[in-house]
């Protein structure tokens, strides 16, 4: 996270089965998942302050975290 654009669900691509996970990835995935989580248990693609994803969750984003 760069402080300007928020978190992005693509962080899940850093984990298996997509890549070999770096040592600090579990904490980064947990905090990103928590930031993107919606009340129904799914996640949105990101939390960029310049874009409102609303309350609808996205199946692909939720699936990526499930796989990771």
Predicted model as a PDB file, atoms N, CA, C, CB and O in Angstrom, pLDDT in the B-factor column:
MODEL        1                                                                  
ATOM      1  N   UNK A   1       0.846  -1.167   0.000  1.00 53.00           N  
ATOM      2  CA  UNK A   1       0.000   0.000   0.000  1.00 53.00           C  
ATOM      3  C   UNK A   1       0.894   1.234   0.000  1.00 53.00           C  
ATOM      4  CB  UNK A   1      -0.964  -0.004   1.217  1.00 53.00           C  
ATOM      5  O   UNK A   1       1.839   1.319   0.784  1.00 53.00           O  
ATOM      6  N   UNK A   2       0.604   2.175  -0.862  1.00 62.00           N  
ATOM      7  CA  UNK A   2       1.452   3.357  -0.999  1.00 62.00           C  
ATOM      8  C   UNK A   2       0.900   4.587  -0.293  1.00 62.00           C  
ATOM      9  CB  UNK A   2       1.648   3.668  -2.447  1.00 62.00           C  
ATOM     10  O   UNK A   2       1.498   5.660  -0.373  1.00 62.00           O  
ATOM     11  N   UNK A   3      -0.226   4.453   0.394  1.00 67.00           N  
ATOM     12  CA  UNK A   3      -0.807   5.587   1.094  1.00 67.00           C  
ATOM     13  C   UNK A   3      -1.669   6.474   0.222  1.00 67.00           C  
ATOM     14  CB  UNK A   3       0.267   6.399   1.695  1.00 67.00           C  
ATOM     15  O   UNK A   3      -2.335   7.380   0.722  1.00 67.00           O  
ATOM     16  N   UNK A   4      -1.663   6.226  -1.071  1.00 75.00           N  
ATOM     17  CA  UNK A   4      -2.444   7.040  -1.996  1.00 75.00           C  
ATOM     18  C   UNK A   4      -3.602   6.274  -2.625  1.00 75.00           C  
ATOM     19  CB  UNK A   4      -1.551   7.578  -3.078  1.00 75.00           C  
ATOM     20  O   UNK A   4      -4.648   6.856  -2.913  1.00 75.00           O  
ATOM     21  N   UNK A   5      -3.422   4.989  -2.836  1.00 79.00           N  
ATOM     22  CA  UNK A   5      -4.385   4.232  -3.619  1.00 79.00           C  
ATOM     23  C   UNK A   5      -5.098   3.116  -2.873  1.00 79.00           C  
ATOM     24  CB  UNK A   5      -3.708   3.662  -4.779  1.00 79.00           C  
ATOM     25  O   UNK A   5      -5.946   2.444  -3.460  1.00 79.00           O  
ATOM     26  N   UNK A   6      -4.795   2.900  -1.637  1.00 86.00           N  
ATOM     27  CA  UNK A   6      -5.474   1.861  -0.880  1.00 86.00           C  
ATOM     28  C   UNK A   6      -4.923   0.475  -1.168  1.00 86.00           C  
ATOM     29  CB  UNK A   6      -6.944   1.891  -1.175  1.00 86.00           C  
ATOM     30  O   UNK A   6      -3.854   0.322  -1.760  1.00 86.00           O  
ATOM     31  N   UNK A   7      -5.657  -0.508  -0.746  1.00 90.00           N  
ATOM     32  CA  UNK A   7      -5.247  -1.913  -0.902  1.00 90.00           C  
ATOM     33  C   UNK A   7      -5.907  -2.499  -2.141  1.00 90.00           C  
ATOM     34  CB  UNK A   7      -5.619  -2.751   0.360  1.00 90.00           C  
ATOM     35  O   UNK A   7      -6.914  -1.991  -2.635  1.00 90.00           O  
ATOM     36  N   UNK A   8      -5.311  -3.584  -2.627  1.00 89.00           N  
ATOM     37  CA  UNK A   8      -5.799  -4.212  -3.854  1.00 89.00           C  
ATOM     38  C   UNK A   8      -5.863  -5.717  -3.640  1.00 89.00           C  
ATOM     39  CB  UNK A   8      -4.887  -3.863  -5.072  1.00 89.00           C  
ATOM     40  O   UNK A   8      -4.933  -6.320  -3.105  1.00 89.00           O  
ATOM     41  N   UNK A   9      -6.969  -6.313  -4.063  1.00 89.00           N  
ATOM     42  CA  UNK A   9      -7.142  -7.753  -3.932  1.00 89.00           C  
ATOM     43  C   UNK A   9      -6.120  -8.563  -4.700  1.00 89.00           C  
ATOM     44  CB  UNK A   9      -8.498  -8.133  -4.382  1.00 89.00           C  
ATOM     45  O   UNK A   9      -5.964  -9.756  -4.441  1.00 89.00           O  
ATOM     46  N   UNK A  10      -5.416  -7.942  -5.642  1.00 89.00           N  
ATOM     47  CA  UNK A  10      -4.384  -8.652  -6.398  1.00 89.00           C  
ATOM     48  C   UNK A  10      -3.240  -9.093  -5.493  1.00 89.00           C  
ATOM     49  CB  UNK A  10      -3.847  -7.770  -7.525  1.00 89.00           C  
ATOM     50  O   UNK A  10      -2.384  -9.864  -5.925  1.00 89.00           O  
ATOM     51  N   UNK A  11      -3.206  -8.624  -4.252  1.00 89.00           N  
ATOM     52  CA  UNK A  11      -2.191  -9.098  -3.308  1.00 89.00           C  
ATOM     53  C   UNK A  11      -2.275 -10.615  -3.150  1.00 89.00           C  
ATOM     54  CB  UNK A  11      -2.360  -8.407  -1.938  1.00 89.00           C  
ATOM     55  O   UNK A  11      -1.273 -11.259  -2.840  1.00 89.00           O  
ATOM     56  N   UNK A  12      -3.451 -11.186  -3.359  1.00 90.00           N  
ATOM     57  CA  UNK A  12      -3.624 -12.636  -3.257  1.00 90.00           C  
ATOM     58  C   UNK A  12      -2.789 -13.380  -4.298  1.00 90.00           C  
ATOM     59  CB  UNK A  12      -5.097 -13.002  -3.417  1.00 90.00           C  
ATOM     60  O   UNK A  12      -2.483 -14.558  -4.113  1.00 90.00           O  
ATOM     61  N   UNK A  13      -2.420 -12.714  -5.378  1.00 90.00           N  
ATOM     62  CA  UNK A  13      -1.606 -13.371  -6.404  1.00 90.00           C  
ATOM     63  C   UNK A  13      -0.172 -13.611  -5.949  1.00 90.00           C  
ATOM     64  CB  UNK A  13      -1.601 -12.541  -7.669  1.00 90.00           C  
ATOM     65  O   UNK A  13       0.582 -14.312  -6.623  1.00 90.00           O  
ATOM     66  N   UNK A  14       0.207 -13.042  -4.824  1.00 90.00           N  
ATOM     67  CA  UNK A  14       1.552 -13.254  -4.293  1.00 90.00           C  
ATOM     68  C   UNK A  14       1.654 -14.565  -3.525  1.00 90.00           C  
ATOM     69  CB  UNK A  14       1.950 -12.096  -3.392  1.00 90.00           C  
ATOM     70  O   UNK A  14       2.751 -14.981  -3.155  1.00 90.00           O  
ATOM     71  N   UNK A  15       0.518 -15.221  -3.283  1.00 90.00           N  
ATOM     72  CA  UNK A  15       0.480 -16.445  -2.487  1.00 90.00           C  
ATOM     73  C   UNK A  15       0.292 -17.673  -3.377  1.00 90.00           C  
ATOM     74  CB  UNK A  15      -0.645 -16.370  -1.446  1.00 90.00           C  
ATOM     75  O   UNK A  15      -0.135 -17.555  -4.525  1.00 90.00           O  
ATOM     76  N   UNK A  16       0.617 -18.861  -2.836  1.00 88.00           N  
ATOM     77  CA  UNK A  16       0.274 -20.082  -3.545  1.00 88.00           C  
ATOM     78  C   UNK A  16      -1.243 -20.141  -3.724  1.00 88.00           C  
ATOM     79  CB  UNK A  16       0.796 -21.334  -2.785  1.00 88.00           C  
ATOM     80  O   UNK A  16      -1.944 -19.660  -2.833  1.00 88.00           O  
ATOM     81  N   UNK A  17      -1.777 -20.665  -4.749  1.00 86.00           N  
ATOM     82  CA  UNK A  17      -1.115 -21.428  -5.794  1.00 86.00           C  
ATOM     83  C   UNK A  17      -0.538 -20.566  -6.919  1.00 86.00           C  
ATOM     84  CB  UNK A  17      -2.076 -22.410  -6.368  1.00 86.00           C  
ATOM     85  O   UNK A  17      -0.082 -21.101  -7.930  1.00 86.00           O  
ATOM     86  N   UNK A  18      -0.553 -19.255  -6.759  1.00 87.00           N  
ATOM     87  CA  UNK A  18      -0.102 -18.374  -7.829  1.00 87.00           C  
ATOM     88  C   UNK A  18       1.412 -18.170  -7.823  1.00 87.00           C  
ATOM     89  CB  UNK A  18      -0.794 -17.039  -7.717  1.00 87.00           C  
ATOM     90  O   UNK A  18       2.025 -18.136  -8.890  1.00 87.00           O  
ATOM     91  N   UNK A  19       2.024 -18.033  -6.657  1.00 90.00           N  
ATOM     92  CA  UNK A  19       3.459 -17.773  -6.496  1.00 90.00           C  
ATOM     93  C   UNK A  19       3.959 -18.418  -5.223  1.00 90.00           C  
ATOM     94  CB  UNK A  19       3.749 -16.258  -6.478  1.00 90.00           C  
ATOM     95  O   UNK A  19       3.176 -18.911  -4.412  1.00 90.00           O  
ATOM     96  N   UNK A  20       5.265 -18.411  -5.056  1.00 91.00           N  
ATOM     97  CA  UNK A  20       5.871 -18.816  -3.791  1.00 91.00           C  
ATOM     98  C   UNK A  20       5.792 -17.615  -2.860  1.00 91.00           C  
ATOM     99  CB  UNK A  20       7.363 -19.308  -3.982  1.00 91.00           C  
ATOM    100  O   UNK A  20       6.264 -16.527  -3.191  1.00 91.00           O  
ATOM    101  N   UNK A  21       5.202 -17.819  -1.715  1.00 88.00           N  
ATOM    102  CA  UNK A  21       4.932 -16.701  -0.802  1.00 88.00           C  
ATOM    103  C   UNK A  21       6.182 -16.221  -0.081  1.00 88.00           C  
ATOM    104  CB  UNK A  21       3.888 -17.104   0.216  1.00 88.00           C  
ATOM    105  O   UNK A  21       6.946 -17.032   0.441  1.00 88.00           O  
ATOM    106  N   UNK A  22       6.402 -14.890  -0.047  1.00 89.00           N  
ATOM    107  CA  UNK A  22       7.464 -14.357   0.795  1.00 89.00           C  
ATOM    108  C   UNK A  22       7.072 -14.503   2.272  1.00 89.00           C  
ATOM    109  CB  UNK A  22       7.749 -12.869   0.444  1.00 89.00           C  
ATOM    110  O   UNK A  22       5.894 -14.669   2.587  1.00 89.00           O  
ATOM    111  N   UNK A  23       8.035 -14.443   3.154  1.00 91.00           N  
ATOM    112  CA  UNK A  23       7.809 -14.691   4.585  1.00 91.00           C  
ATOM    113  C   UNK A  23       6.791 -13.749   5.221  1.00 91.00           C  
ATOM    114  CB  UNK A  23       9.108 -14.577   5.325  1.00 91.00           C  
ATOM    115  O   UNK A  23       6.058 -14.160   6.122  1.00 91.00           O  
ATOM    116  N   UNK A  24       6.729 -12.498   4.775  1.00 91.00           N  
ATOM    117  CA  UNK A  24       5.829 -11.539   5.413  1.00 91.00           C  
ATOM    118  C   UNK A  24       4.441 -11.478   4.774  1.00 91.00           C  
ATOM    119  CB  UNK A  24       6.448 -10.175   5.376  1.00 91.00           C  
ATOM    120  O   UNK A  24       3.633 -10.616   5.119  1.00 91.00           O  
ATOM    121  N   UNK A  25       4.170 -12.384   3.852  1.00 91.00           N  
ATOM    122  CA  UNK A  25       2.896 -12.343   3.138  1.00 91.00           C  
ATOM    123  C   UNK A  25       1.670 -12.631   4.002  1.00 91.00           C  
ATOM    124  CB  UNK A  25       2.934 -13.315   2.021  1.00 91.00           C  
ATOM    125  O   UNK A  25       0.652 -11.965   3.814  1.00 91.00           O  
ATOM    126  N   UNK A  26       1.702 -13.580   4.933  1.00 92.00           N  
ATOM    127  CA  UNK A  26       0.479 -13.844   5.708  1.00 92.00           C  
ATOM    128  C   UNK A  26      -0.105 -12.598   6.378  1.00 92.00           C  
ATOM    129  CB  UNK A  26       0.767 -14.882   6.765  1.00 92.00           C  
ATOM    130  O   UNK A  26      -1.318 -12.394   6.336  1.00 92.00           O  
ATOM    131  N   UNK A  27       0.726 -11.775   6.987  1.00 93.00           N  
ATOM    132  CA  UNK A  27       0.222 -10.559   7.637  1.00 93.00           C  
ATOM    133  C   UNK A  27      -0.336  -9.580   6.608  1.00 93.00           C  
ATOM    134  CB  UNK A  27       1.337  -9.885   8.456  1.00 93.00           C  
ATOM    135  O   UNK A  27      -1.364  -8.947   6.845  1.00 93.00           O  
ATOM    136  N   UNK A  28       0.337  -9.454   5.471  1.00 91.00           N  
ATOM    137  CA  UNK A  28      -0.135  -8.550   4.417  1.00 91.00           C  
ATOM    138  C   UNK A  28      -1.470  -9.025   3.853  1.00 91.00           C  
ATOM    139  CB  UNK A  28       0.906  -8.444   3.289  1.00 91.00           C  
ATOM    140  O   UNK A  28      -2.362  -8.213   3.605  1.00 91.00           O  
ATOM    141  N   UNK A  29      -1.613 -10.326   3.651  1.00 92.00           N  
ATOM    142  CA  UNK A  29      -2.889 -10.854   3.145  1.00 92.00           C  
ATOM    143  C   UNK A  29      -4.002 -10.662   4.165  1.00 92.00           C  
ATOM    144  CB  UNK A  29      -2.755 -12.345   2.792  1.00 92.00           C  
ATOM    145  O   UNK A  29      -5.113 -10.271   3.806  1.00 92.00           O  
ATOM    146  N   UNK A  30      -3.715 -10.930   5.419  1.00 94.00           N  
ATOM    147  CA  UNK A  30      -4.739 -10.764   6.453  1.00 94.00           C  
ATOM    148  C   UNK A  30      -5.219  -9.314   6.538  1.00 94.00           C  
ATOM    149  CB  UNK A  30      -4.196 -11.216   7.815  1.00 94.00           C  
ATOM    150  O   UNK A  30      -6.422  -9.064   6.605  1.00 94.00           O  
ATOM    151  N   UNK A  31      -4.294  -8.368   6.537  1.00 93.00           N  
ATOM    152  CA  UNK A  31      -4.700  -6.964   6.662  1.00 93.00           C  
ATOM    153  C   UNK A  31      -5.410  -6.481   5.398  1.00 93.00           C  
ATOM    154  CB  UNK A  31      -3.477  -6.077   6.950  1.00 93.00           C  
ATOM    155  O   UNK A  31      -6.332  -5.669   5.481  1.00 93.00           O  
ATOM    156  N   UNK A  32      -4.993  -6.968   4.236  1.00 93.00           N  
ATOM    157  CA  UNK A  32      -5.671  -6.590   2.993  1.00 93.00           C  
ATOM    158  C   UNK A  32      -7.068  -7.184   2.957  1.00 93.00           C  
ATOM    159  CB  UNK A  32      -4.862  -7.051   1.763  1.00 93.00           C  
ATOM    160  O   UNK A  32      -8.029  -6.499   2.609  1.00 93.00           O  
ATOM    161  N   UNK A  33      -7.184  -8.462   3.316  1.00 93.00           N  
ATOM    162  CA  UNK A  33      -8.500  -9.106   3.349  1.00 93.00           C  
ATOM    163  C   UNK A  33      -9.434  -8.359   4.296  1.00 93.00           C  
ATOM    164  CB  UNK A  33      -8.374 -10.582   3.779  1.00 93.00           C  
ATOM    165  O   UNK A  33     -10.587  -8.098   3.952  1.00 93.00           O  
ATOM    166  N   UNK A  34      -8.945  -8.015   5.483  1.00 94.00           N  
ATOM    167  CA  UNK A  34      -9.766  -7.288   6.458  1.00 94.00           C  
ATOM    168  C   UNK A  34     -10.227  -5.939   5.915  1.00 94.00           C  
ATOM    169  CB  UNK A  34      -8.986  -7.082   7.757  1.00 94.00           C  
ATOM    170  O   UNK A  34     -11.361  -5.524   6.159  1.00 94.00           O  
ATOM    171  N   UNK A  35      -9.352  -5.252   5.177  1.00 91.00           N  
ATOM    172  CA  UNK A  35      -9.694  -3.938   4.625  1.00 91.00           C  
ATOM    173  C   UNK A  35     -10.743  -4.034   3.521  1.00 91.00           C  
ATOM    174  CB  UNK A  35      -8.445  -3.257   4.087  1.00 91.00           C  
ATOM    175  O   UNK A  35     -11.520  -3.100   3.320  1.00 91.00           O  
ATOM    176  N   UNK A  36     -10.767  -5.155   2.807  1.00 92.00           N  
ATOM    177  CA  UNK A  36     -11.669  -5.305   1.662  1.00 92.00           C  
ATOM    178  C   UNK A  36     -12.938  -6.093   1.993  1.00 92.00           C  
ATOM    179  CB  UNK A  36     -10.941  -5.985   0.529  1.00 92.00           C  
ATOM    180  O   UNK A  36     -13.833  -6.202   1.155  1.00 92.00           O  
ATOM    181  N   UNK A  37     -13.022  -6.631   3.182  1.00 92.00           N  
ATOM    182  CA  UNK A  37     -14.139  -7.471   3.594  1.00 92.00           C  
ATOM    183  C   UNK A  37     -15.444  -6.685   3.693  1.00 92.00           C  
ATOM    184  CB  UNK A  37     -13.831  -8.124   4.926  1.00 92.00           C  
ATOM    185  O   UNK A  37     -15.463  -5.550   4.170  1.00 92.00           O  
ATOM    186  N   UNK A  38     -16.520  -7.295   3.241  1.00 91.00           N  
ATOM    187  CA  UNK A  38     -17.858  -6.721   3.343  1.00 91.00           C  
ATOM    188  C   UNK A  38     -18.690  -7.553   4.310  1.00 91.00           C  
ATOM    189  CB  UNK A  38     -18.541  -6.651   1.951  1.00 91.00           C  
ATOM    190  O   UNK A  38     -18.324  -8.693   4.595  1.00 91.00           O  
ATOM    191  N   UNK A  39     -19.789  -7.025   4.822  1.00 90.00           N  
ATOM    192  CA  UNK A  39     -20.583  -7.728   5.843  1.00 90.00           C  
ATOM    193  C   UNK A  39     -21.049  -9.125   5.446  1.00 90.00           C  
ATOM    194  CB  UNK A  39     -21.776  -6.911   6.181  1.00 90.00           C  
ATOM    195  O   UNK A  39     -21.265  -9.962   6.322  1.00 90.00           O  
ATOM    196  N   UNK A  40     -21.208  -9.400   4.163  1.00 87.00           N  
ATOM    197  CA  UNK A  40     -21.699 -10.720   3.756  1.00 87.00           C  
ATOM    198  C   UNK A  40     -20.582 -11.751   3.636  1.00 87.00           C  
ATOM    199  CB  UNK A  40     -22.429 -10.613   2.437  1.00 87.00           C  
ATOM    200  O   UNK A  40     -20.841 -12.891   3.250  1.00 87.00           O  
ATOM    201  N   UNK A  41     -19.340 -11.372   3.961  1.00 88.00           N  
ATOM    202  CA  UNK A  41     -18.229 -12.314   3.948  1.00 88.00           C  
ATOM    203  C   UNK A  41     -17.381 -12.270   2.696  1.00 88.00           C  
ATOM    204  CB  UNK A  41     -18.742 -13.676   4.124  1.00 88.00           C  
ATOM    205  O   UNK A  41     -16.313 -12.880   2.663  1.00 88.00           O  
ATOM    206  N   UNK A  42     -17.818 -11.575   1.676  1.00 91.00           N  
ATOM    207  CA  UNK A  42     -17.034 -11.450   0.455  1.00 91.00           C  
ATOM    208  C   UNK A  42     -16.166 -10.214   0.500  1.00 91.00           C  
ATOM    209  CB  UNK A  42     -17.940 -11.410  -0.765  1.00 91.00           C  
ATOM    210  O   UNK A  42     -16.212  -9.443   1.458  1.00 91.00           O  
ATOM    211  N   UNK A  43     -15.374 -10.028  -0.541  1.00 92.00           N  
ATOM    212  CA  UNK A  43     -14.499  -8.869  -0.622  1.00 92.00           C  
ATOM    213  C   UNK A  43     -14.716  -8.125  -1.929  1.00 92.00           C  
ATOM    214  CB  UNK A  43     -13.036  -9.290  -0.486  1.00 92.00           C  
ATOM    215  O   UNK A  43     -15.269  -8.660  -2.891  1.00 92.00           O  
ATOM    216  N   UNK A  44     -14.269  -6.887  -1.937  1.00 92.00           N  
ATOM    217  CA  UNK A  44     -14.277  -6.069  -3.155  1.00 92.00           C  
ATOM    218  C   UNK A  44     -12.856  -6.047  -3.701  1.00 92.00           C  
ATOM    219  CB  UNK A  44     -14.807  -4.605  -2.874  1.00 92.00           C  
ATOM    220  O   UNK A  44     -11.923  -6.401  -2.979  1.00 92.00           O  
ATOM    221  N   UNK A  45     -12.662  -5.638  -4.963  1.00 91.00           N  
ATOM    222  CA  UNK A  45     -11.331  -5.660  -5.560  1.00 91.00           C  
ATOM    223  C   UNK A  45     -10.312  -4.734  -4.905  1.00 91.00           C  
ATOM    224  CB  UNK A  45     -11.440  -5.310  -6.983  1.00 91.00           C  
ATOM    225  O   UNK A  45      -9.115  -5.022  -4.940  1.00 91.00           O  
ATOM    226  N   UNK A  46     -10.754  -3.642  -4.316  1.00 89.00           N  
ATOM    227  CA  UNK A  46      -9.801  -2.710  -3.714  1.00 89.00           C  
ATOM    228  C   UNK A  46     -10.511  -1.698  -2.853  1.00 89.00           C  
ATOM    229  CB  UNK A  46      -8.987  -2.001  -4.784  1.00 89.00           C  
ATOM    230  O   UNK A  46     -11.739  -1.686  -2.767  1.00 89.00           O  
ATOM    231  N   UNK A  47      -9.725  -0.841  -2.212  1.00 88.00           N  
ATOM    232  CA  UNK A  47     -10.333   0.210  -1.383  1.00 88.00           C  
ATOM    233  C   UNK A  47      -9.730   1.578  -1.701  1.00 88.00           C  
ATOM    234  CB  UNK A  47     -10.149  -0.111   0.113  1.00 88.00           C  
ATOM    235  O   UNK A  47      -9.573   2.416  -0.814  1.00 88.00           O  
ATOM    236  N   UNK A  48      -9.399   1.793  -2.953  1.00 86.00           N  
ATOM    237  CA  UNK A  48      -8.876   3.083  -3.399  1.00 86.00           C  
ATOM    238  C   UNK A  48      -9.865   4.172  -3.002  1.00 86.00           C  
ATOM    239  CB  UNK A  48      -8.627   3.090  -4.943  1.00 86.00           C  
ATOM    240  O   UNK A  48     -11.049   4.073  -3.326  1.00 86.00           O  
ATOM    241  N   UNK A  49      -9.401   5.212  -2.303  1.00 84.00           N  
ATOM    242  CA  UNK A  49     -10.320   6.267  -1.866  1.00 84.00           C  
ATOM    243  C   UNK A  49     -10.976   7.024  -3.025  1.00 84.00           C  
ATOM    244  CB  UNK A  49      -9.582   7.245  -0.989  1.00 84.00           C  
ATOM    245  O   UNK A  49     -11.972   7.717  -2.818  1.00 84.00           O  
ATOM    246  N   UNK A  50     -10.443   6.903  -4.218  1.00 85.00           N  
ATOM    247  CA  UNK A  50     -11.014   7.581  -5.372  1.00 85.00           C  
ATOM    248  C   UNK A  50     -12.091   6.776  -6.083  1.00 85.00           C  
ATOM    249  CB  UNK A  50      -9.935   7.914  -6.337  1.00 85.00           C  
ATOM    250  O   UNK A  50     -12.652   7.230  -7.080  1.00 85.00           O  
ATOM    251  N   UNK A  51     -12.385   5.569  -5.569  1.00 84.00           N  
ATOM    252  CA  UNK A  51     -13.397   4.728  -6.212  1.00 84.00           C  
ATOM    253  C   UNK A  51     -14.247   4.060  -5.150  1.00 84.00           C  
ATOM    254  CB  UNK A  51     -12.742   3.667  -7.129  1.00 84.00           C  
ATOM    255  O   UNK A  51     -13.718   3.530  -4.173  1.00 84.00           O  
ATOM    256  N   UNK A  52     -15.545   4.078  -5.328  1.00 84.00           N  
ATOM    257  CA  UNK A  52     -16.464   3.445  -4.384  1.00 84.00           C  
ATOM    258  C   UNK A  52     -16.971   2.138  -4.971  1.00 84.00           C  
ATOM    259  CB  UNK A  52     -17.648   4.385  -4.043  1.00 84.00           C  
ATOM    260  O   UNK A  52     -17.714   2.145  -5.952  1.00 84.00           O  
ATOM    261  N   UNK A  53     -16.577   1.022  -4.382  1.00 83.00           N  
ATOM    262  CA  UNK A  53     -17.048  -0.287  -4.836  1.00 83.00           C  
ATOM    263  C   UNK A  53     -18.419  -0.607  -4.257  1.00 83.00           C  
ATOM    264  CB  UNK A  53     -16.047  -1.378  -4.448  1.00 83.00           C  
ATOM    265  O   UNK A  53     -19.049  -1.583  -4.666  1.00 83.00           O  
ATOM    266  N   UNK A  54     -18.881   0.188  -3.325  1.00 79.00           N  
ATOM    267  CA  UNK A  54     -20.187  -0.049  -2.734  1.00 79.00           C  
ATOM    268  C   UNK A  54     -20.150  -1.225  -1.778  1.00 79.00           C  
ATOM    269  CB  UNK A  54     -21.223  -0.288  -3.815  1.00 79.00           C  
ATOM    270  O   UNK A  54     -19.099  -1.574  -1.239  1.00 79.00           O  
ATOM    271  N   UNK A  55     -21.301  -1.827  -1.576  1.00 77.00           N  
ATOM    272  CA  UNK A  55     -21.402  -2.947  -0.637  1.00 77.00           C  
ATOM    273  C   UNK A  55     -21.448  -4.297  -1.338  1.00 77.00           C  
ATOM    274  CB  UNK A  55     -22.630  -2.787   0.225  1.00 77.00           C  
ATOM    275  O   UNK A  55     -21.475  -5.333  -0.673  1.00 77.00           O  
ATOM    276  N   UNK A  56     -21.456  -4.306  -2.656  1.00 82.00           N  
ATOM    277  CA  UNK A  56     -21.498  -5.565  -3.405  1.00 82.00           C  
ATOM    278  C   UNK A  56     -20.131  -6.228  -3.413  1.00 82.00           C  
ATOM    279  CB  UNK A  56     -21.978  -5.324  -4.843  1.00 82.00           C  
ATOM    280  O   UNK A  56     -19.116  -5.581  -3.672  1.00 82.00           O  
ATOM    281  N   UNK A  57     -20.116  -7.510  -3.131  1.00 88.00           N  
ATOM    282  CA  UNK A  57     -18.857  -8.237  -3.183  1.00 88.00           C  
ATOM    283  C   UNK A  57     -18.630  -8.781  -4.592  1.00 88.00           C  
ATOM    284  CB  UNK A  57     -18.847  -9.384  -2.148  1.00 88.00           C  
ATOM    285  O   UNK A  57     -19.554  -8.878  -5.401  1.00 88.00           O  
ATOM    286  N   UNK A  58     -17.397  -9.124  -4.855  1.00 87.00           N  
ATOM    287  CA  UNK A  58     -17.013  -9.605  -6.175  1.00 87.00           C  
ATOM    288  C   UNK A  58     -16.557 -11.048  -6.057  1.00 87.00           C  
ATOM    289  CB  UNK A  58     -15.898  -8.721  -6.794  1.00 87.00           C  
ATOM    290  O   UNK A  58     -15.648 -11.355  -5.286  1.00 87.00           O  
ATOM    291  N   UNK A  59     -17.179 -11.928  -6.813  1.00 89.00           N  
ATOM    292  CA  UNK A  59     -16.840 -13.339  -6.777  1.00 89.00           C  
ATOM    293  C   UNK A  59     -15.380 -13.604  -7.095  1.00 89.00           C  
ATOM    294  CB  UNK A  59     -17.704 -14.090  -7.732  1.00 89.00           C  
ATOM    295  O   UNK A  59     -14.740 -14.364  -6.368  1.00 89.00           O  
ATOM    296  N   UNK A  60     -14.806 -13.001  -8.174  1.00 89.00           N  
ATOM    297  CA  UNK A  60     -13.396 -13.276  -8.444  1.00 89.00           C  
ATOM    298  C   UNK A  60     -12.478 -12.856  -7.300  1.00 89.00           C  
ATOM    299  CB  UNK A  60     -12.974 -12.575  -9.708  1.00 89.00           C  
ATOM    300  O   UNK A  60     -11.577 -13.607  -6.927  1.00 89.00           O  
ATOM    301  N   UNK A  61     -12.689 -11.685  -6.747  1.00 90.00           N  
ATOM    302  CA  UNK A  61     -11.828 -11.222  -5.651  1.00 90.00           C  
ATOM    303  C   UNK A  61     -11.947 -12.128  -4.439  1.00 90.00           C  
ATOM    304  CB  UNK A  61     -12.182  -9.785  -5.261  1.00 90.00           C  
ATOM    305  O   UNK A  61     -10.942 -12.464  -3.813  1.00 90.00           O  
ATOM    306  N   UNK A  62     -13.158 -12.523  -4.105  1.00 90.00           N  
ATOM    307  CA  UNK A  62     -13.383 -13.427  -2.987  1.00 90.00           C  
ATOM    308  C   UNK A  62     -12.701 -14.758  -3.243  1.00 90.00           C  
ATOM    309  CB  UNK A  62     -14.882 -13.632  -2.746  1.00 90.00           C  
ATOM    310  O   UNK A  62     -12.104 -15.335  -2.335  1.00 90.00           O  
ATOM    311  N   UNK A  63     -12.783 -15.251  -4.471  1.00 90.00           N  
ATOM    312  CA  UNK A  63     -12.166 -16.543  -4.836  1.00 90.00           C  
ATOM    313  C   UNK A  63     -10.649 -16.484  -4.741  1.00 90.00           C  
ATOM    314  CB  UNK A  63     -12.577 -16.953  -6.258  1.00 90.00           C  
ATOM    315  O   UNK A  63     -10.025 -17.440  -4.280  1.00 90.00           O  
ATOM    316  N   UNK A  64     -10.048 -15.385  -5.166  1.00 90.00           N  
ATOM    317  CA  UNK A  64      -8.592 -15.262  -5.100  1.00 90.00           C  
ATOM    318  C   UNK A  64      -8.098 -15.377  -3.666  1.00 90.00           C  
ATOM    319  CB  UNK A  64      -8.140 -13.933  -5.704  1.00 90.00           C  
ATOM    320  O   UNK A  64      -7.094 -16.040  -3.406  1.00 90.00           O  
ATOM    321  N   UNK A  65      -8.799 -14.734  -2.733  1.00 90.00           N  
ATOM    322  CA  UNK A  65      -8.408 -14.851  -1.325  1.00 90.00           C  
ATOM    323  C   UNK A  65      -8.652 -16.253  -0.809  1.00 90.00           C  
ATOM    324  CB  UNK A  65      -9.169 -13.843  -0.469  1.00 90.00           C  
ATOM    325  O   UNK A  65      -7.884 -16.756   0.011  1.00 90.00           O  
ATOM    326  N   UNK A  66      -9.720 -16.893  -1.285  1.00 89.00           N  
ATOM    327  CA  UNK A  66      -9.989 -18.270  -0.885  1.00 89.00           C  
ATOM    328  C   UNK A  66      -8.878 -19.213  -1.316  1.00 89.00           C  
ATOM    329  CB  UNK A  66     -11.307 -18.734  -1.464  1.00 89.00           C  
ATOM    330  O   UNK A  66      -8.471 -20.096  -0.560  1.00 89.00           O  
ATOM    331  N   UNK A  67      -8.392 -19.021  -2.530  1.00 87.00           N  
ATOM    332  CA  UNK A  67      -7.292 -19.851  -3.023  1.00 87.00           C  
ATOM    333  C   UNK A  67      -6.000 -19.563  -2.279  1.00 87.00           C  
ATOM    334  CB  UNK A  67      -7.089 -19.630  -4.517  1.00 87.00           C  
ATOM    335  O   UNK A  67      -5.244 -20.475  -1.944  1.00 87.00           O  
ATOM    336  N   UNK A  68      -5.756 -18.284  -2.023  1.00 87.00           N  
ATOM    337  CA  UNK A  68      -4.511 -17.908  -1.334  1.00 87.00           C  
ATOM    338  C   UNK A  68      -4.506 -18.400   0.092  1.00 87.00           C  
ATOM    339  CB  UNK A  68      -4.315 -16.397  -1.356  1.00 87.00           C  
ATOM    340  O   UNK A  68      -3.539 -18.175   0.820  1.00 87.00           O  
TER     341      UNK A  68                                                      
ENDMDL                                                                          
END                                                                             
